[in-house]
Amino acid sequence: TVQSQINALTAGGETYIATGLLWGWRALSPYTPFADGAAYGSRTGKYMIVMTDGANTHSPNYPDHENSDVVNANTLTSQTCDAIKAKGIKIYTVAFAVTDAAIKNILRNCATNAAGYYDSASVADLQTAFVSIGNSITAVRLIR
């Protein structure tokens, strides 16, 4: 039953990337509402993977988000990425079938480094991106 419900899902709707970034950051932070995250600056690595299939189409005006101020949404997305990275969280970004050059540039800059940005045009590219990210995060490092 669950599998059939998943298979019946279709993509659609709008995008506001900054909200996803904020909730991901909350999940990694040592503060409520999730408070289970390791302290910032600890030896525990913190990683965030941001994937989108579109550009910002909504802005943060609460509660309806119907104001499509894309410039403001893009600015807030960039600022949120910078704030997350300033806390030592490593960010990987994946653009899946994204055609908007502006959001691709924002995602490229959001990634902690150039190798952390993936422009995936196909499902195969998407799978390759996640394998690469997984390998990067789990790579064993010996330090003397």
Backbone as JSON, one array per atom type, in Angstrom:
{
  "sequence": "TVQSQINALTAGGETYIATGLLWGWRALSPYTPFADGAAYGSRTGKYMIVMTDGANTHSPNYPDHENSDVVNANTLTSQTCDAIKAKGIKIYTVAFAVTDAAIKNILRNCATNAAGYYDSASVADLQTAFVSIGNSITAVRLIR",
  "N": [[0.82, -1.2, 0.0], [1.87, 1.26, 0.85], [4.0, 1.53, -0.96], [2.59, 1.71, -3.39], [1.28, 4.12, -3.01], [3.47, 5.86, -2.91], [4.47, 5.51, -5.51], [2.41, 6.72, -6.87], [2.77, 9.41, -6.5], [3.26, 12.71, -7.79], [5.27, 15.23, -9.29], [5.05, 18.69, -8.64], [3.95, 22.07, -8.15], [5.34, 24.72, -6.19], [8.44, 26.47, -5.32], [10.52, 27.25, -2.58], [13.47, 27.65, -1.5], [14.98, 28.54, 0.73], [13.51, 27.98, 3.06], [13.67, 25.18, 3.28], [16.43, 24.97, 3.68], [16.64, 26.24, 6.19], [15.17, 24.48, 7.86], [16.71, 22.17, 7.6], [19.07, 23.09, 8.76], [18.18, 23.54, 11.36], [17.73, 20.89, 12.14], [20.32, 19.96, 12.32], [21.44, 21.47, 14.29], [22.47, 22.16, 17.72], [20.36, 23.05, 19.17], [16.94, 23.61, 20.3], [14.24, 23.15, 18.0], [15.16, 20.53, 17.79], [17.52, 19.78, 19.15], [19.27, 17.54, 19.38], [21.56, 17.54, 17.96], [25.15, 17.54, 17.63], [27.39, 19.72, 19.38], [28.31, 22.87, 17.94], [31.48, 23.19, 16.43], [32.49, 20.91, 17.54], [34.09, 17.67, 17.27], [32.49, 16.24, 15.66], [31.36, 15.76, 12.42], [29.31, 17.81, 10.41], [26.9, 17.67, 7.95], [25.09, 18.84, 5.16], [22.77, 18.16, 2.67], [21.47, 19.64, -0.08], [18.88, 19.55, -2.26], [17.24, 20.46, -5.21], [14.59, 20.78, -7.57], [13.99, 22.96, -8.97], [13.74, 26.55, -9.41], [13.62, 29.31, -7.06], [10.34, 30.25, -6.5], [8.59, 31.33, -4.8], [8.31, 33.63, -2.07], [9.25, 34.75, 1.27], [6.92, 35.83, 2.5], [4.73, 35.49, 5.03], [1.46, 34.29, 5.82], [0.97, 33.05, 3.38], [2.82, 32.97, 1.28], [2.53, 33.84, -1.31], [3.52, 36.01, -2.63], [5.58, 36.52, -5.23], [8.38, 37.3, -5.04], [11.13, 36.87, -6.34], [13.76, 37.82, -6.36], [14.19, 38.63, -3.68], [13.77, 36.12, -2.44], [15.9, 34.67, -3.55], [18.07, 36.12, -2.53], [17.74, 35.69, 0.25], [18.07, 32.92, 0.28], [20.78, 32.67, -0.45], [21.99, 34.09, 1.69], [21.22, 32.49, 3.83], [22.55, 30.1, 3.24], [25.21, 31.01, 3.54], [25.23, 31.61, 6.29], [24.81, 29.09, 7.42], [27.1, 27.7, 6.56], [28.98, 29.22, 7.95], [28.75, 28.22, 10.47], [30.18, 25.94, 10.36], [29.09, 23.8, 9.05], [29.11, 21.53, 6.44], [28.11, 21.9, 3.13], [26.47, 20.28, 0.51], [25.22, 20.62, -2.75], [22.58, 19.93, -5.01], [21.36, 20.26, -8.16], [18.61, 19.28, -9.78], [17.59, 18.62, -12.89], [17.33, 21.34, -13.32], [16.82, 24.41, -14.91], [17.17, 27.1, -14.63], [19.51, 29.6, -14.67], [20.26, 31.45, -12.68], [19.54, 30.29, -10.17], [21.09, 28.01, -10.27], [23.64, 29.14, -10.08], [23.45, 30.23, -7.5], [23.18, 27.86, -6.02], [25.64, 26.68, -6.64], [27.37, 28.47, -5.36], [26.45, 28.11, -2.81], [27.25, 25.57, -2.05], [29.85, 24.08, -0.11], [32.31, 23.86, -1.37], [33.6, 23.88, -4.77], [33.53, 21.25, -5.69], [31.39, 20.25, -4.35], [29.04, 20.85, -5.6], [26.47, 19.75, -7.71], [25.23, 19.34, -10.9], [22.64, 17.91, -12.09], [21.24, 16.44, -14.77], [19.79, 14.24, -15.43], [18.23, 11.18, -14.25], [20.2, 9.25, -13.91], [22.46, 10.92, -13.61], [21.74, 12.1, -11.21], [21.76, 9.91, -9.45], [24.49, 9.29, -9.6], [25.54, 11.63, -8.47], [24.64, 11.44, -5.78], [25.93, 9.1, -4.95], [28.57, 9.95, -5.16], [28.58, 12.05, -3.26], [27.99, 10.58, -0.94], [30.27, 8.93, -0.85], [32.22, 10.87, -0.45], [31.56, 11.93, 2.05], [31.82, 9.72, 3.71], [34.44, 8.95, 3.45], [37.43, 7.57, 4.64], [39.76, 9.07, 6.75], [43.09, 9.41, 7.58], [44.92, 10.77, 10.14], [47.84, 12.15, 11.33]],
  "CA": [[0.0, 0.0, 0.0], [2.75, 2.43, 0.92], [4.72, 1.62, -2.23], [1.7, 2.19, -4.44], [1.07, 5.55, -2.75], [4.7, 6.54, -3.33], [4.49, 5.46, -6.97], [1.37, 7.6, -7.39], [3.15, 10.81, -6.3], [3.7, 13.45, -8.96], [5.92, 16.49, -8.98], [4.27, 19.87, -8.99], [3.93, 23.08, -7.1], [6.26, 25.85, -6.2], [9.69, 26.24, -4.6], [11.16, 28.28, -1.76], [14.61, 26.88, -1.02], [15.46, 29.01, 2.03], [12.8, 27.27, 4.14], [14.3, 23.86, 3.4], [17.74, 25.19, 4.31], [16.45, 26.54, 7.61], [14.78, 23.28, 8.59], [17.89, 21.31, 7.64], [19.98, 23.67, 9.75], [17.61, 23.25, 12.69], [17.93, 19.47, 12.44], [21.74, 19.75, 12.61], [21.9, 22.34, 15.37], [22.32, 21.61, 19.07], [19.3, 23.81, 19.83], [15.57, 23.19, 20.03], [13.37, 22.08, 18.45], [15.71, 19.19, 17.64], [18.49, 19.7, 20.24], [20.07, 16.32, 19.43], [22.79, 17.73, 17.2], [26.39, 17.79, 18.37], [27.71, 21.15, 19.52], [29.12, 23.46, 16.89], [32.9, 23.19, 16.77], [32.92, 19.62, 18.07], [34.75, 16.83, 16.27], [31.45, 15.61, 14.85], [31.13, 16.43, 11.15], [27.91, 18.12, 10.11], [26.74, 17.76, 6.51], [23.74, 19.09, 4.66], [22.6, 17.98, 1.23], [20.34, 20.44, -0.55], [18.52, 19.2, -3.62], [16.03, 21.11, -5.71], [14.27, 20.55, -8.98], [13.5, 24.21, -9.53], [14.19, 27.84, -8.9], [12.7, 29.95, -6.12], [9.16, 30.86, -7.11], [7.85, 31.96, -3.71], [9.12, 34.39, -1.13], [8.92, 34.42, 2.66], [5.81, 36.52, 3.16], [3.9, 34.52, 5.75], [1.43, 32.83, 5.78], [0.58, 32.44, 2.11], [3.97, 32.87, 0.38], [2.08, 34.06, -2.68], [4.3, 37.07, -3.25], [6.67, 35.85, -5.94], [9.55, 38.18, -5.05], [12.23, 35.94, -6.57], [15.01, 38.46, -5.97], [14.26, 38.5, -2.23], [13.93, 34.7, -2.13], [17.28, 34.28, -3.9], [18.96, 36.77, -1.56], [17.61, 34.97, 1.52], [18.67, 31.59, 0.09], [22.24, 32.87, -0.39], [22.35, 34.48, 3.05], [21.04, 31.32, 4.71], [23.69, 29.21, 2.96], [26.41, 31.58, 4.17], [25.11, 31.48, 7.75], [24.99, 27.67, 7.75], [28.53, 27.38, 6.39], [29.72, 29.9, 9.01], [28.67, 27.36, 11.66], [31.02, 24.77, 10.13], [28.33, 22.73, 8.39], [29.49, 21.38, 5.04], [26.92, 21.82, 2.3], [26.49, 19.76, -0.86], [24.0, 21.03, -3.43], [22.24, 19.16, -6.21], [20.32, 20.83, -9.02], [18.08, 18.18, -10.58], [16.83, 19.09, -14.05], [17.11, 22.77, -13.15], [17.22, 25.16, -16.09], [17.37, 28.5, -14.26], [20.93, 29.89, -14.44], [20.46, 32.18, -11.42], [19.52, 29.39, -9.01], [22.27, 27.15, -10.38], [24.75, 29.91, -9.53], [23.24, 30.29, -6.05], [23.51, 26.53, -5.49], [27.09, 26.51, -6.79], [27.98, 29.25, -4.29], [25.99, 27.57, -1.53], [28.08, 24.41, -1.72], [31.05, 24.44, 0.63], [33.36, 24.05, -2.36], [33.14, 23.6, -6.14], [33.27, 19.82, -5.83], [30.17, 19.93, -3.65], [27.88, 21.23, -6.41], [26.16, 18.78, -8.76], [24.2, 19.75, -11.85], [22.16, 16.62, -12.56], [20.21, 16.61, -15.79], [19.05, 12.99, -15.59], [18.18, 10.31, -13.06], [21.53, 8.65, -13.79], [23.31, 11.96, -13.03], [21.32, 12.26, -9.82], [22.3, 8.76, -8.72], [25.94, 9.48, -9.53], [25.79, 12.71, -7.51], [24.47, 10.97, -4.41], [27.01, 8.16, -4.67], [29.76, 10.77, -4.95], [28.42, 12.72, -1.97], [28.14, 9.55, 0.1], [31.69, 8.54, -0.78], [32.96, 12.0, 0.1], [31.26, 12.06, 3.48], [32.26, 8.54, 4.46], [35.85, 8.65, 3.19], [38.25, 7.43, 5.84], [40.89, 9.96, 6.73], [44.07, 9.13, 8.61], [45.61, 11.99, 10.54], [48.91, 11.87, 12.27]],
  "C": [[0.86, 1.26, 0.0], [3.48, 2.61, -0.41], [3.83, 2.15, -3.35], [1.39, 3.68, -4.26], [2.29, 6.37, -3.19], [4.77, 6.61, -4.85], [3.47, 6.41, -7.6], [1.7, 9.09, -7.24], [3.59, 11.43, -7.62], [4.32, 14.76, -8.52], [5.03, 17.65, -9.42], [4.36, 20.88, -7.88], [5.01, 24.1, -7.27], [7.46, 25.55, -5.31], [10.09, 27.48, -3.81], [12.27, 27.59, -0.98], [15.04, 27.28, 0.38], [14.77, 28.28, 3.19], [13.39, 25.88, 4.36], [15.67, 23.95, 4.06], [17.6, 25.41, 5.81], [16.07, 25.3, 8.41], [15.93, 22.27, 8.66], [18.88, 21.78, 8.69], [19.48, 23.38, 11.17], [17.86, 21.8, 13.09], [19.38, 19.17, 12.81], [22.24, 20.55, 13.8], [21.75, 21.65, 16.73], [21.18, 22.27, 19.86], [17.92, 23.26, 19.48], [15.11, 23.78, 18.71], [13.97, 20.68, 18.36], [16.8, 18.86, 18.64], [19.33, 18.44, 20.34], [21.4, 16.46, 18.7], [23.98, 17.98, 18.09], [26.64, 19.3, 18.41], [28.5, 21.62, 18.31], [30.56, 23.45, 17.34], [33.38, 21.89, 17.36], [33.59, 18.83, 16.94], [33.75, 16.12, 15.36], [31.23, 16.42, 13.57], [29.64, 16.65, 10.93], [27.82, 18.38, 8.61], [25.29, 18.0, 6.16], [23.77, 18.87, 3.15], [21.33, 18.7, 0.84], [20.08, 20.04, -2.0], [17.25, 19.94, -4.0], [15.84, 20.75, -7.17], [13.73, 21.83, -9.61], [14.09, 25.42, -8.87], [13.18, 28.35, -7.87], [11.55, 30.6, -6.88], [8.29, 31.54, -6.06], [8.82, 32.69, -2.81], [8.57, 34.19, 0.28], [7.74, 35.13, 3.28], [4.82, 35.5, 3.72], [2.48, 35.07, 5.86], [1.23, 32.23, 4.39], [1.72, 32.27, 1.12], [3.62, 33.13, -1.08], [2.81, 35.19, -3.38], [5.49, 36.42, -3.93], [7.86, 36.78, -6.13], [10.79, 37.29, -5.13], [13.57, 36.54, -6.15], [15.21, 38.33, -4.46], [14.48, 37.04, -1.82], [15.35, 34.23, -2.43], [18.28, 34.87, -2.93], [18.92, 36.02, -0.23], [18.2, 33.56, 1.42], [20.19, 31.71, 0.22], [22.7, 33.2, 1.02], [22.24, 33.3, 4.02], [22.17, 30.33, 4.49], [24.95, 29.72, 3.66], [26.37, 31.41, 5.68], [25.32, 30.03, 8.19], [26.46, 27.29, 7.65], [29.38, 28.04, 7.48], [29.71, 29.11, 10.31], [29.48, 26.07, 11.48], [30.31, 23.59, 9.5], [28.74, 22.71, 6.93], [28.24, 21.14, 4.21], [27.27, 21.25, 0.92], [25.18, 20.2, -1.5], [23.83, 20.24, -4.72], [21.1, 19.87, -6.92], [19.85, 19.7, -9.93], [17.16, 18.73, -11.66], [16.45, 20.56, -13.93], [17.62, 23.5, -14.39], [17.54, 26.62, -15.79], [18.83, 28.77, -13.88], [21.17, 30.58, -13.11], [20.48, 31.23, -10.23], [20.67, 28.39, -9.08], [23.49, 27.86, -9.79], [24.65, 30.01, -8.01], [23.61, 28.95, -5.41], [25.0, 26.26, -5.56], [27.81, 27.25, -5.65], [27.58, 28.75, -2.91], [26.83, 26.37, -1.1], [29.36, 24.88, -1.04], [32.24, 24.65, -0.3], [32.83, 23.62, -3.72], [32.8, 22.14, -6.34], [31.96, 19.4, -5.18], [28.9, 20.35, -4.38], [27.7, 20.23, -7.54], [25.0, 19.31, -9.6], [23.74, 18.47, -12.55], [21.0, 16.81, -13.53], [19.33, 15.37, -15.94], [19.04, 12.22, -14.28], [19.54, 9.66, -12.84], [22.52, 9.65, -13.17], [23.01, 12.14, -11.55], [21.87, 11.13, -8.95], [23.8, 8.88, -8.54], [26.29, 10.55, -8.5], [25.69, 12.2, -6.08], [25.5, 9.92, -4.02], [28.3, 8.94, -4.36], [29.71, 11.49, -3.6], [28.62, 11.73, -0.83], [29.59, 9.12, 0.27], [32.53, 9.64, -0.15], [32.77, 12.12, 1.61], [31.84, 10.9, 4.28], [33.72, 8.17, 4.22], [36.64, 8.59, 4.51], [39.46, 8.34, 5.7], [41.83, 9.6, 7.89], [44.84, 10.42, 8.88], [46.68, 11.62, 11.55], [49.11, 13.01, 13.2]]
}
